[in-house]
Amino acid sequence: MQVGENTCIITASGDGVNETENDLPHKRIYMDYNATTPLEPEVIEAVTEAMKEAWGNPSSTYEPGRKAKEILDWSRTAVACMVGGKPDDIIFTSGGTEANNLVFHTAVNYFKDTWKNSGQNSLSADRDAKRSLPHFIISNVEHDSVKLVVEKLQKDGKGEVTFVPVSKVSGRAEVEDVISAVRPTTCLVSVMMANNETGVIMPISEIGERLKVLNQSRKGKFPRILFHTDAAQAIGKVHVDVEELGVDYLTIVGHKFYGPRIGALYVRGPAVESPLFPMFFGGGQERNFRPGTENTPMIAGLGKAAELVTQNLEAYKDHMKMVRDYLEERLMDAFGKQRIHFNSHFEDTDVLPNTCNVSIIGPSLQGRKVLFRCRRLLASVGAACHSDKCDKPSHILLSCGISYEIASCAVRLSVGRATTKEEVDVIVKDLVQAVARLEPCNPGTDVR
């Protein structure tokens, strides 16, 4: 889970009974892998070894420092390989939120530097040019670490933003809608690679192709439009290649793919092909783009997690899709077609292989109530709980055309690399029993 993600995780069991995990005859079953993932054993080993053997300052020349520098170089290469980039394109950050903020900070400064030298400026009076603000295009289902940044820039009079609504048919930010929002002052387009609630995969490569053509026509007239995607949910689940996507920036979040809570930003040729302006100033680490003594153990873990993705992505993807499909089949069998609505199903749209956003329809079956009464399942209603009681449906689902009533009943189930069919059987039965507790007059549902 990126810093700031408002995931509402329900872990208590219902009927007024306060049970702890130790009171249960069987373990709780975790199905909230879109929020965060556990560390792989190999990652823990890499972190531990770095803590023991590479505790020196990577800028130092003695043995512990040299060892730390070797780990940084190795991890940078591993992360770059995972996304199809070059080692010099990787900037380590504290997490996805910092990486996303760094992109927008860069875009603002880039606009200031380029707008005054553009051909458009010569066509305007000086006072009009000075009032020109950078324009950003994002989808209306972005993570808060993107959405809140542009809202703050807009509120402070430092930028303008167009929120492109996702299609109610496809659940995607459509290419034509993004391109039609472009203005002379547009300096950055930012569209997430995959949505954390619906699992919908956005048409990033198609947007990238169109922006490439558009930028050719803008040469000498307007600043180049930079292109960013937050790939937090996509990495470790689907193929990610920056060359195929055509992006200038790509956000990487370790704890979404069984790594530590640290991140990285891919930048296509930092300060050469794509601009990069630091937010912090200090000792010159990360080539002055992100100074501060590097967190060697966490970077070691990130590198190992990236290596595992590169080596095993197809196996991970195939397993998660198999389990997710089985989960959806069992839910349909248990509750029937009339009571189940899959909020992550859109015609002709690709989705993440592990994500099932589902509503069990009924007037008393709000997602948070159902999860509260589950005794085995650990899951969430999504990442949009904007009140203390999480009693509002997700704005993401509403934006995708899901009705208020159905969205209110939504539960996000995201499976992991080790989730089994047996665990699916257990949690489906748990959900059936939770629904029965909420609908005592209902004769029940077949859980065979």
C-alpha positions in Angstrom: 0.0 0.0 0.0 1.5 3.3 -1.0 1.7 6.0 1.8 -1.6 7.7 2.0 -3.7 4.9 0.6 -7.0 4.9 2.6 -7.6 1.2 2.6 -10.3 0.2 5.0 -9.4 -3.3 6.2 -12.0 -5.1 8.3 -10.6 -7.7 10.6 -13.2 -8.1 13.4 -15.7 -10.9 13.4 -19.4 -10.2 14.0 -22.4 -10.9 16.1 -20.8 -8.8 18.9 -18.2 -11.5 19.5 -14.7 -10.2 20.0 -12.5 -13.0 18.7 -8.8 -12.9 18.3 -6.7 -14.8 15.7 -5.6 -17.2 18.5 -9.2 -18.0 19.4 -9.9 -19.3 15.9 -9.6 -23.0 15.1 -8.0 -22.1 11.8 -5.8 -19.2 10.5 -7.2 -16.1 9.0 -7.0 -16.0 5.2 -5.5 -12.8 3.7 -6.9 -11.6 0.4 -5.9 -8.0 0.3 -2.7 -8.3 -1.8 -3.5 -5.1 -3.7 -3.1 -3.2 -0.4 0.3 -4.7 0.5 2.2 -8.0 0.2 4.4 -9.9 2.7 8.1 -10.1 2.1 9.3 -13.1 0.2 11.8 -15.2 2.2 14.6 -14.4 -0.3 13.8 -10.7 0.2 14.1 -11.0 3.9 17.4 -12.8 3.5 18.7 -10.0 1.2 17.7 -7.3 3.7 19.2 -9.2 6.6 22.5 -9.8 4.9 22.7 -6.2 3.9 22.1 -5.1 7.5 24.9 -7.4 8.7 27.5 -7.1 5.9 26.8 -3.7 4.2 26.1 -1.4 7.1 28.7 1.1 5.9 28.0 4.4 4.0 27.9 3.6 0.3 30.0 6.7 -0.4 32.8 5.4 1.8 35.9 3.5 0.4 36.3 0.9 3.2 35.0 -2.6 3.0 31.4 -2.2 4.5 31.0 0.9 2.4 32.2 -0.8 -0.8 29.8 -3.7 -0.1 26.9 -1.3 0.3 27.8 0.4 -3.0 27.9 -3.0 -4.7 24.4 -3.8 -3.4 23.1 -0.4 -4.6 24.5 -1.0 -8.1 23.2 -4.6 -8.2 19.7 -3.5 -7.1 19.6 -0.7 -9.5 20.3 -3.1 -12.3 17.7 -5.6 -11.1 15.0 -3.0 -10.9 15.9 -1.6 -14.3 15.8 -5.1 -15.8 12.4 -5.7 -14.3 10.9 -2.7 -16.2 13.0 -2.8 -19.3 15.1 0.2 -18.6 18.7 1.1 -18.0 20.3 1.2 -14.5 21.0 4.9 -14.8 17.3 5.5 -15.3 16.4 4.3 -11.8 16.2 6.7 -8.9 15.6 5.2 -5.5 12.9 6.9 -3.3 11.2 6.3 0.0 8.1 4.9 -1.8 5.5 5.5 -4.5 4.1 8.7 -3.0 7.5 10.4 -3.1 8.1 9.1 -6.6 4.8 10.5 -7.8 5.3 13.8 -6.1 8.8 14.1 -7.7 7.3 13.7 -11.1 4.8 16.6 -10.6 7.5 18.8 -8.9 9.6 18.2 -12.0 6.8 19.0 -14.4 6.1 22.4 -12.8 9.7 23.4 -12.9 10.1 22.0 -16.5 7.2 24.1 -17.6 8.6 27.3 -16.0 11.9 26.7 -17.9 10.4 25.8 -21.2 7.3 27.9 -21.6 9.2 31.2 -21.5 11.4 30.0 -24.4 8.6 28.4 -26.5 7.3 29.9 -29.7 4.0 30.5 -28.1 5.5 33.0 -25.7 6.5 35.2 -28.6 2.9 35.4 -29.6 1.7 36.6 -26.3 2.2 39.7 -24.3 4.7 39.3 -21.5 2.1 39.7 -18.8 -0.1 37.0 -20.4 2.9 34.6 -20.6 3.7 35.2 -16.9 0.2 34.2 -16.0 0.3 31.0 -18.0 0.0 28.0 -15.7 1.2 24.4 -16.3 -1.6 22.1 -17.3 -1.9 18.5 -16.1 -4.0 15.7 -17.4 -4.8 12.7 -15.1 -7.6 10.2 -15.0 -10.3 10.6 -12.4 -9.4 7.2 -10.7 -5.8 8.0 -9.8 -4.2 7.2 -6.5 -4.3 10.0 -4.0 -0.6 10.6 -4.3 -1.4 11.9 -7.8 -4.9 13.3 -7.4 -4.1 15.3 -4.2 -1.0 16.8 -5.7 -2.8 18.3 -8.7 -5.6 19.4 -6.6 -3.2 21.3 -4.3 -1.5 22.9 -7.3 -4.8 24.0 -8.7 -6.0 25.3 -5.3 -2.8 27.3 -4.9 -3.0 28.8 -8.3 0.1 27.0 -9.5 -1.4 24.7 -12.1 -4.5 23.7 -14.0 -5.8 20.2 -14.3 -8.1 18.1 -16.4 -9.6 15.0 -14.8 -10.4 12.6 -17.7 -13.3 10.5 -16.7 -13.0 6.7 -17.2 -15.4 5.2 -19.6 -18.5 3.6 -18.0 -18.3 0.9 -20.7 -14.6 -0.1 -20.5 -13.6 1.3 -17.1 -10.5 2.8 -18.8 -9.3 6.3 -19.5 -9.8 6.2 -23.2 -7.0 7.4 -25.5 -9.1 9.9 -27.4 -10.4 11.5 -24.2 -6.9 12.0 -23.0 -5.6 13.4 -26.2 -8.6 15.7 -26.7 -7.8 17.3 -23.3 -4.4 18.5 -24.4 -3.8 22.3 -24.4 -0.8 24.4 -25.5 0.2 24.6 -21.8 -0.1 20.9 -21.1 3.1 19.7 -19.6 2.3 16.3 -18.1 -0.1 13.4 -18.7 -0.3 11.0 -15.8 -2.4 7.8 -16.0 -2.0 4.8 -13.7 -1.1 1.5 -15.4 -3.7 -0.5 -13.5 -6.4 0.5 -11.1 -6.0 -0.8 -7.5 -9.8 -1.4 -7.0 -11.1 -2.7 -10.3 -7.9 -4.1 -11.7 -8.6 -2.4 -15.0 -5.4 -2.0 -17.1 -5.2 1.4 -18.8 -4.1 1.8 -22.5 -0.7 3.3 -21.6 1.2 2.2 -24.7 -1.5 3.6 -27.0 -1.5 7.0 -25.1 2.3 7.0 -25.4 2.2 6.5 -29.1 -0.3 9.4 -29.6 1.7 11.7 -27.4 4.9 10.9 -29.3 3.2 12.0 -32.5 1.7 15.0 -30.9 5.0 16.1 -29.4 6.5 16.1 -32.9 3.9 18.6 -34.0 4.5 20.8 -31.0 8.3 21.3 -31.6 9.2 24.9 -31.5 5.7 25.9 -30.6 4.9 24.5 -27.2 6.7 22.6 -24.5 7.0 18.8 -24.9 4.3 16.9 -23.0 5.8 14.5 -20.5 4.2 11.2 -19.8 4.0 9.3 -16.5 2.4 6.1 -15.3 2.1 4.9 -11.7 2.7 1.2 -12.2 2.4 0.3 -8.5 -0.4 -2.2 -9.1 0.9 -3.6 -12.3 4.4 -4.7 -11.5 4.7 -8.3 -10.4 1.3 -9.1 -12.0 1.6 -8.2 -15.7 4.4 -7.5 -18.1 5.8 -4.0 -17.7 8.3 -2.6 -20.2 9.0 1.1 -20.4 10.0 1.0 -24.1 6.7 -0.6 -25.0 4.8 1.9 -22.9 6.6 4.9 -24.2 6.7 6.7 -20.8 9.1 9.3 -19.5 8.5 8.3 -15.9 7.2 5.1 -14.2 6.6 4.7 -10.5 7.7 1.5 -8.7 6.5 0.4 -5.3 8.3 -2.4 -3.6 5.7 -3.6 -1.1 3.2 -4.3 -3.9 5.4 -7.1 -5.3 6.6 -8.8 -2.1 9.4 -6.3 -1.5 10.1 -3.8 1.3 8.3 -0.5 1.8 10.6 1.5 -0.5 10.2 2.7 -4.0 11.9 3.9 -7.2 11.2 6.1 -10.1 12.1 5.2 -13.6 13.2 8.3 -15.6 14.1 8.0 -19.2 17.6 9.5 -19.3 17.4 11.7 -16.2 18.0 15.4 -17.0 19.1 14.4 -20.6 16.1 12.9 -22.4 13.5 13.6 -19.6 13.8 16.4 -17.1 14.2 15.7 -13.4 14.3 18.4 -10.7 15.1 17.4 -7.1 12.8 18.1 -4.3 15.5 17.7 -1.7 19.0 19.0 -1.4 21.9 17.5 0.5 24.9 15.2 0.1 24.6 14.5 -3.6 23.4 10.9 -3.5 21.4 9.5 -6.4 23.3 11.9 -8.7 21.8 14.8 -6.8 18.3 13.9 -7.9 17.4 12.4 -4.6 20.0 13.2 -2.0 20.2 11.5 1.4 22.3 8.5 2.6 20.8 5.5 0.8 18.8 2.9 2.8 21.0 0.0 1.7 19.0 -2.9 3.3 15.7 -1.8 1.9 17.3 -1.2 -1.5 18.8 -4.7 -1.4 15.3 -6.1 -0.7 13.8 -4.1 -3.6 16.5 -5.5 -5.9 15.8 -9.1 -4.8 12.1 -8.6 -5.2 12.6 -7.2 -8.7 14.8 -10.1 -9.6 12.2 -12.6 -8.5 9.6 -10.8 -10.7 11.9 -10.9 -13.7 12.5 -14.7 -13.2 9.0 -15.8 -12.3 6.4 -13.3 -13.7 4.7 -15.8 -16.0 4.3 -18.4 -13.2 3.1 -15.7 -10.8 0.6 -14.4 -13.3 -0.8 -17.8 -14.4 -1.3 -18.9 -10.8 -3.0 -15.8 -9.7 -5.4 -15.8 -12.7 -6.2 -19.5 -12.1 -7.1 -18.8 -8.4 -8.9 -15.6 -9.2 -11.0 -17.3 -11.9 -11.8 -20.1 -9.5 -12.8 -17.6 -6.8 -15.3 -15.9 -9.2 -16.7 -19.3 -10.2 -17.2 -20.3 -6.5 -18.8 -17.0 -5.7 -21.2 -17.4 -8.6 -22.0 -20.9 -7.5 -22.6 -19.9 -3.9 -24.7 -16.8 -4.4 -26.2 -17.2 -7.8 -26.2 -14.9 -10.8 -28.9 -12.6 -9.5 -27.0 -11.8 -6.3 -23.5 -11.3 -7.6 -22.1 -8.4 -9.6 -18.4 -8.4 -10.6 -17.4 -4.7 -10.6 -14.1 -5.6 -12.2 -15.7 -7.1 -15.4 -15.8 -4.7 -18.4 -16.3 -5.8 -22.0 -13.1 -6.0 -24.0 -11.0 -4.6 -21.2 -7.9 -6.3 -19.7 -7.7 -6.6 -15.9 -5.1 -7.6 -13.4 -4.9 -11.4 -13.0 -5.4 -11.3 -9.3 -8.2 -8.8 -8.7 -11.9 -9.6 -8.0 -14.1 -6.6 -7.0 -17.5 -8.1 -6.3 -20.8 -7.0 -4.8 -23.1 -9.4 -3.0 -26.4 -7.6 -3.6 -28.8 -7.0 -0.8 -30.1 -4.0 1.1 -28.2 -4.9 4.3 -25.1 -6.2 2.6 -22.8 -3.2 2.5 -19.3 -4.4 2.0 -18.0 -3.2 5.3 -20.8 -5.0 7.2 -20.2 -8.2 5.3 -16.4 -8.2 6.1 -17.0 -7.3 9.7 -19.0 -10.5 10.1 -16.5 -12.7 8.4 -14.5 -14.8 10.8 -11.8 -16.1 8.4 -11.4 -13.5 5.6 -9.1 -10.5 5.8 -9.9 -8.2 2.9 -11.0 -4.6 2.2 -13.8 -2.6 0.7 -11.2 -0.9 -1.5 -9.1 2.1 -1.2 -11.7 4.8 -1.0 -13.0 5.0 2.6 -13.4 8.7 2.9 -15.2 8.6 6.3 -14.3 7.1 9.6 -17.0 4.4 9.2 -16.2 3.7 5.6 -19.9 4.0 4.8 -19.6 5.7 1.4 -19.2 3.6 -1.8 -16.0 3.9 -3.7 -15.8 6.9 -6.0 -13.8 4.7 -8.3 -16.7 2.3 -8.8 -19.2 5.1 -9.2 -16.9 6.7 -11.8 -16.9 3.4 -13.7 -20.7 3.4 -13.9 -21.5 1.1 -11.1 -24.7 2.1 -9.3 -24.6 3.5 -5.8 -26.5 0.5 -4.4 -24.2 -2.1 -6.0 -21.0 -0.1 -5.2 -22.1 0.1 -1.6 -22.0 -3.7 -1.4 -18.5 -4.0 -3.0 -15.7 -6.0 -1.5 -12.2 -6.1 -3.1 -10.7 -9.6 -3.0 -7.1 -9.7 -4.4 -5.3 -13.0 -4.4 -1.5 -13.5 -4.1 1.2 -15.8 -5.3 0.5 -18.5 -2.7 -3.3 -18.3 -2.5 -4.8 -21.7 -2.9 -8.1 -23.1 -4.1 -8.6 -24.6 -0.7 -8.4 -21.1 0.8 -10.9 -19.8 -1.7 -13.3 -22.5 -0.6 -12.9 -21.4 3.0 -13.5 -17.7 2.4 -16.5 -18.3 0.1 -18.1 -20.3 2.9 -17.1 -17.6 5.3 -18.8 -15.0 3.1 -22.0 -17.1 2.8 -22.2 -17.4 6.6 -21.5 -13.6 7.0 -24.4 -12.9 4.7 -26.6 -15.3 6.6 -25.9 -13.4 9.8 -27.0 -10.2 8.1 -30.1 -11.7 6.6 -31.4 -14.1 9.2 -34.7 -14.5 7.4 -32.9 -15.7 4.3 -33.0 -19.5 4.1 -29.3 -19.5 3.2 -27.3 -20.3 0.1 -25.8 -23.5 -1.2 -22.2 -23.6 -0.2 -21.4 -27.0 -1.7 
